[in-house]
Amino acid sequence: MATLSDIGLAAAINILSAFVFFVAFAILRLQPFNDRVYFPKWYLKGLRTDPAHGGLFVSKFVNLDWRSYIKFLNWMPAALRMPEPELIDHAGLDSVVYLRIYLIGLKIFVPIAFLAWAVLVPVNWTSTGLDGAVINNITSSDIDKLSVSNVQSRSERFWAHILVAYAFTFWTCYVLLKEYGKVASMRLQFLAGAKRRPDQFTVLVRNIPPDADESVSELVQHFFLVNHPDNYLTHQVVYNANKLAKLVKKKKKLQNWLVYYQNKLERTSKRPEMKTGFLGLCGNKVDAVDYHTTEIDKLSKEVALERDRVTNDTKSIMPAAFVSFKTRWGAAVCAQTQQTHNPTIWLTEWAPEPRDIYWPNLAIPYVSLTVRRLIIAVAFFFLTFFFMIPIAFVQTLASLDGIQKAAPWLKPLISIPFIKSFIQGFLPGIALKLFLIFLPTILMIMSKFEGFGSISSLERRSASRYYLFNFVNIFLGNILAGSAFQQLDTFIHQPANEYPVTIGTAIPLKASFFITYIMVDGWAGIAAEVLMLKPLIIYHLKNFFLVKTEKDREEAMDPGSIGFNTGEPQIQLYFLLGLVYAAVTPTVLPFIIVFFGLAYVVFRHQIINVYNQEYESSAAFWPDVHFRIVMALIVSQIILLGLLTTKKAASSTPFLIALPVLTIWFHRYCKGRFESAFVKYPLQEAMMKDTLERATEPNLNLKGYLQSAYVHPVFKASIDEDDDEDDIYSHKWETESATVPTKRQSRRNTPLPSRVSGASSPSLPHVEP
């Protein structure tokens, strides 16, 4: 069990490492050759140019102005200076609302910390529960005397914890209610003021039923001309172009290597050579430039053949399509209604914006999605619970007894006070962090296998699984596994009816482990985030070997997006720890407050200067954020209820039962009050924007604007400008009354019989023109 000195050592190490990271960042960001790494967003927007060079040659690479180094932390106030409306215009609503999650942490935990330290810390510190004979075998330290474990059983002092728990709950719910309303208002205002985007007019249609008479494209056009005659504009069927995309990606990779070898040839005037075997380590030695030129020519022919195959083979057309409408109102009606009496076909949903689409998953048959999600649910279950094994190993190895048993020869070394404090105060957190390095990648692969069709939905799904994994393994796993191993002697020498008492007392004692984890994962991790060491190295490698044009340089310095699938679950874990330990061990709260404050400043700086969000969902993730905070609050209430039960506070414990009930009611109220703003688009807003657009742009060619918006990226280069498709709707908003064209022989005047049987097909009902 970590002592107060161990926690102090871990805090000193993390503060020192964070300070080193900040100093390194302050120095590196001032160097001219790093400017594109630390301010790429301004370059991509065309609002920043390379620093002017003058004087000495070395000034092109090193900033020689010593005065710029004096205020090495001036980036912090600069990050806070941009007002929120300007930040929304600059970075989008998703990024701004993501930052508000950190602000919520500060709004919730700063008042809670003041109340907890003013009321609960004196109550816990002046008790003598850990000195009792019943639990004298439990490992504890001075820091644990600040927890509820130090209060004697059946004590009247537990009334203080109950009253404070009510105060914590009401304050947290009040902050969440205000924030939910604020974010919902921001979302509606953002949607109302948003510029014209293709997704405002487009619906994704899935599970289109097969038809013997018409192709998918003809069937889609026929269906929407019949059922949405006044609003349908155009459509784009979905192709299975995954193989073509792989070929194009492979060709681009070969082109990058060709550029590298061409640059090498220009620098050295010597023909570069390479081996054609595995990773260039074996095989025949050939001329690298000629080899890659030949391979690219071969691949170009394969790409052309595959493109022709995809566009001409009916089997490559998926039963899905992007359908665009002449008005936002028409798209909203279609996206938010059921299209037929059979709720399993012609399924409609809002189309993601084009840059948000994850194209490979659109080629997955809709009927297989349920099976895929069942497989991933089972796989995630085993991943989560089998990960308990390394968690238990970390808890065992990170203790002195575990190390002595595994490596007895290290006993003289770990008896040194500094080494002992380092092992107990720092090693558990860093070991757990190392085990979790590859987890986000694994979860994202699982989400992709499930078949979600947009990057935003993939990230939200991955974030949900990541949070559940953190809850089971990092929170419950470390509490239960750590308690079991650390209190093993107590379990062996006591009757079974005393086990709940031991576990209930041990849960607050795990606060010291979570404090070290917060410092390692939170403090040092956030400081490392602003340094951006990995993007820095990658940029300079690409810039030296591959960059030949300005477009190459932009691709090399593109830092990507903020990473919602990894960042948000981390924040939620700290909400969980803060709410659980607020009434149990208030010592945790100052460390969490430092994390939220530091992370808010750092990520505000990153969003302003670095990250370029690859999609805009208009804060569609907020209901998930709200739900997880509410769940953390309920878990904290149940844990406190269980702890007081083990403390035999029978007279006061029943008063806690109302808290989970009230919290669940609060969540249902917020869900009914605000959630519709995040899943539906108001028809009134749609009509207002459509009316304003008609008045300001009466000659808008909307069909030309939407015609290629949802074409697969691998096809866009080959779109024929002289499209033969009928243009009748390109310059009109109104639909003329006309007979709907079809290829069926039915009660309508149809021009052609069925291509298969010559008889009519009953797949569509009779509709008069």
Secondary structure as the mmCIF struct_conf table of DSSP 4:
data_model
#
loop_
_struct_conf.conf_type_id
_struct_conf.id
_struct_conf.beg_label_comp_id
_struct_conf.beg_label_asym_id
_struct_conf.beg_label_seq_id
_struct_conf.end_label_comp_id
_struct_conf.end_label_asym_id
_struct_conf.end_label_seq_id
HELX_RH_AL_P HELX_RH_AL_P1 LEU A 4 LEU A 28
TURN_TY1_P TURN_TY1_P1 ARG A 29 LEU A 30
BEND BEND1 GLN A 31 GLN A 31
HELX_RH_3T_P HELX_RH_3T_P1 PRO A 32 ASN A 34
HELX_RH_AL_P HELX_RH_AL_P2 ASP A 35 TYR A 38
BEND BEND2 PHE A 39 PHE A 39
HELX_RH_AL_P HELX_RH_AL_P3 PRO A 40 LEU A 44
TURN_TY1_P TURN_TY1_P2 LYS A 45 GLY A 46
HELX_LH_PP_P HELX_LH_PP_P1 ASP A 50 ALA A 52
BEND BEND3 GLY A 55 LEU A 56
HELX_RH_3T_P HELX_RH_3T_P2 PHE A 57 LYS A 60
TURN_TY1_P TURN_TY1_P3 PHE A 61 PHE A 61
BEND BEND4 VAL A 62 VAL A 62
HELX_RH_3T_P HELX_RH_3T_P3 TRP A 66 TYR A 69
TURN_TY1_P TURN_TY1_P4 ILE A 70 ASN A 74
HELX_RH_AL_P HELX_RH_AL_P4 TRP A 75 ARG A 81
BEND BEND5 MET A 82 MET A 82
HELX_RH_AL_P HELX_RH_AL_P5 GLU A 84 ALA A 91
HELX_RH_AL_P HELX_RH_AL_P6 LEU A 93 LEU A 115
HELX_RH_PI_P HELX_RH_PI_P1 ALA A 116 LEU A 120
HELX_RH_AL_P HELX_RH_AL_P7 VAL A 121 TRP A 125
TURN_TY1_P TURN_TY1_P5 THR A 126 THR A 126
HELX_RH_3T_P HELX_RH_3T_P4 GLY A 129 ASP A 131
BEND BEND6 GLY A 132 ALA A 133
TURN_TY1_P TURN_TY1_P6 VAL A 134 ASN A 137
BEND BEND7 ILE A 138 ILE A 138
HELX_RH_3T_P HELX_RH_3T_P5 ASP A 142 LEU A 146
BEND BEND8 SER A 147 SER A 147
HELX_RH_3T_P HELX_RH_3T_P6 VAL A 148 ASN A 150
BEND BEND9 VAL A 151 VAL A 151
HELX_LH_PP_P HELX_LH_PP_P2 GLN A 152 GLN A 152
TURN_TY1_P TURN_TY1_P7 SER A 153 ARG A 154
TURN_TY1_P TURN_TY1_P8 GLU A 156 ARG A 157
HELX_RH_AL_P HELX_RH_AL_P8 PHE A 158 GLY A 193
HELX_LH_PP_P HELX_LH_PP_P3 ALA A 194 ARG A 196
HELX_RH_3T_P HELX_RH_3T_P7 PRO A 198 GLN A 200
BEND BEND10 PHE A 201 PHE A 201
STRN STRN1 THR A 202 ARG A 206
HELX_LH_PP_P HELX_LH_PP_P4 ILE A 208 PRO A 210
BEND BEND11 ALA A 212 GLU A 214
HELX_RH_AL_P HELX_RH_AL_P9 VAL A 216 ASN A 227
BEND BEND12 HIS A 228 HIS A 228
TURN_TY1_P TURN_TY1_P9 PRO A 229 ASN A 231
STRN STRN2 TYR A 232 TYR A 239
HELX_RH_AL_P HELX_RH_AL_P10 ASN A 242 THR A 268
BEND BEND13 LYS A 270 LYS A 270
STRN STRN3 GLU A 273 LYS A 275
BEND BEND14 GLY A 277 GLY A 277
HELX_RH_3T_P HELX_RH_3T_P8 PHE A 278 GLY A 280
BEND BEND15 LEU A 281 GLY A 283
STRN STRN4 LYS A 285 ASP A 287
HELX_RH_AL_P HELX_RH_AL_P11 ALA A 288 ASN A 312
HELX_RH_3T_P HELX_RH_3T_P9 THR A 314 SER A 316
STRN STRN5 ILE A 317 PHE A 325
BEND BEND16 LYS A 326 THR A 327
HELX_RH_AL_P HELX_RH_AL_P12 ARG A 328 ALA A 335
TURN_TY1_P TURN_TY1_P10 GLN A 336 GLN A 336
BEND BEND17 THR A 337 THR A 337
BEND BEND18 THR A 340 ASN A 342
TURN_TY1_P TURN_TY1_P11 PRO A 343 THR A 344
BEND BEND19 ILE A 345 TRP A 346
STRN STRN6 LEU A 347 TRP A 350
HELX_LH_PP_P HELX_LH_PP_P5 ALA A 351 GLU A 353
HELX_RH_3T_P HELX_RH_3T_P10 PRO A 354 ASP A 356
STRN STRN7 ILE A 357 ILE A 357
HELX_RH_AL_P HELX_RH_AL_P13 TRP A 359 LEU A 362
TURN_TY1_P TURN_TY1_P12 ALA A 363 ALA A 363
BEND BEND20 ILE A 364 ILE A 364
HELX_RH_3T_P HELX_RH_3T_P11 TYR A 366 SER A 368
HELX_RH_AL_P HELX_RH_AL_P14 LEU A 369 PHE A 386
TURN_TY1_P TURN_TY1_P13 PHE A 387 PHE A 387
HELX_RH_AL_P HELX_RH_AL_P15 MET A 388 LEU A 397
TURN_TY1_P TURN_TY1_P14 ALA A 398 ALA A 398
BEND BEND21 SER A 399 SER A 399
HELX_RH_AL_P HELX_RH_AL_P16 LEU A 400 ALA A 406
HELX_RH_3T_P HELX_RH_3T_P12 PRO A 408 LEU A 410
HELX_RH_AL_P HELX_RH_AL_P17 LYS A 411 ILE A 414
TURN_TY1_P TURN_TY1_P15 SER A 415 SER A 415
BEND BEND22 ILE A 416 ILE A 416
HELX_RH_AL_P HELX_RH_AL_P18 PRO A 417 GLY A 425
TURN_TY1_P TURN_TY1_P16 PHE A 426 PHE A 426
HELX_RH_AL_P HELX_RH_AL_P19 LEU A 427 PHE A 435
TURN_TY1_P TURN_TY1_P17 LEU A 436 PHE A 438
HELX_RH_AL_P HELX_RH_AL_P20 LEU A 439 GLU A 450
TURN_TY1_P TURN_TY1_P18 GLY A 451 GLY A 451
BEND BEND23 GLY A 453 GLY A 453
STRN STRN8 SER A 454 SER A 454
HELX_RH_AL_P HELX_RH_AL_P21 ILE A 455 PHE A 469
HELX_RH_PI_P HELX_RH_PI_P2 ASN A 470 GLY A 477
HELX_RH_AL_P HELX_RH_AL_P22 ASN A 478 GLN A 486
TURN_TY1_P TURN_TY1_P19 GLN A 487 GLN A 487
HELX_RH_AL_P HELX_RH_AL_P23 LEU A 488 ILE A 492
TURN_TY1_P TURN_TY1_P20 HIS A 493 HIS A 493
BEND BEND24 GLN A 494 GLN A 494
HELX_RH_3T_P HELX_RH_3T_P13 ALA A 496 GLU A 498
HELX_RH_AL_P HELX_RH_AL_P24 TYR A 499 LEU A 509
TURN_TY1_P TURN_TY1_P21 LYS A 510 LYS A 510
HELX_RH_AL_P HELX_RH_AL_P25 ALA A 511 TYR A 517
HELX_RH_PI_P HELX_RH_PI_P3 ILE A 518 ALA A 524
HELX_RH_AL_P HELX_RH_AL_P26 GLY A 525 LEU A 531
HELX_RH_AL_P HELX_RH_AL_P27 LEU A 533 PHE A 545
TURN_TY1_P TURN_TY1_P22 LEU A 546 LEU A 546
BEND BEND25 THR A 549 THR A 549
HELX_RH_AL_P HELX_RH_AL_P28 GLU A 550 MET A 557
HELX_RH_AL_P HELX_RH_AL_P29 PHE A 564 ALA A 582
TURN_TY1_P TURN_TY1_P23 ALA A 583 VAL A 584
TURN_TY1_P TURN_TY1_P24 PRO A 586 THR A 587
HELX_RH_AL_P HELX_RH_AL_P30 VAL A 588 ASN A 609
TURN_TY1_P TURN_TY1_P25 VAL A 610 VAL A 610
BEND BEND26 GLU A 614 GLU A 614
BEND BEND27 SER A 618 ALA A 619
TURN_TY1_P TURN_TY1_P26 ALA A 620 PHE A 621
HELX_RH_AL_P HELX_RH_AL_P31 TRP A 622 THR A 646
TURN_TY1_P TURN_TY1_P27 LYS A 647 LYS A 648
TURN_TY1_P TURN_TY1_P28 ALA A 650 SER A 652
HELX_RH_3T_P HELX_RH_3T_P14 THR A 653 LEU A 656
TURN_TY1_P TURN_TY1_P29 ILE A 657 ILE A 657
HELX_RH_AL_P HELX_RH_AL_P32 ALA A 658 PHE A 674
TURN_TY1_P TURN_TY1_P30 GLU A 675 GLU A 675
HELX_RH_AL_P HELX_RH_AL_P33 SER A 676 VAL A 679
HELX_RH_AL_P HELX_RH_AL_P34 LEU A 683 THR A 696
TURN_TY1_P TURN_TY1_P31 PRO A 698 ASN A 699
HELX_RH_AL_P HELX_RH_AL_P35 LEU A 702 LEU A 706
TURN_TY1_P TURN_TY1_P32 GLN A 707 TYR A 710
BEND BEND28 VAL A 711 VAL A 711
HELX_RH_AL_P HELX_RH_AL_P36 PRO A 713 LYS A 716
TURN_TY1_P TURN_TY1_P33 ALA A 717 SER A 718
BEND BEND29 GLU A 721 ASP A 722
BEND BEND30 GLU A 725 GLU A 725
TURN_TY1_P TURN_TY1_P34 ILE A 728 TYR A 729
BEND BEND31 SER A 730 HIS A 731
BEND BEND32 TRP A 733 GLU A 734
HELX_LH_PP_P HELX_LH_PP_P6 THR A 739 PRO A 741
BEND BEND33 LYS A 743 LYS A 743
BEND BEND34 SER A 746 ARG A 748
BEND BEND35 PRO A 751 LEU A 752
BEND BEND36 ARG A 755 ALA A 759
TURN_TY1_P TURN_TY1_P35 PRO A 762 SER A 763
BEND BEND37 LEU A 764 LEU A 764
#
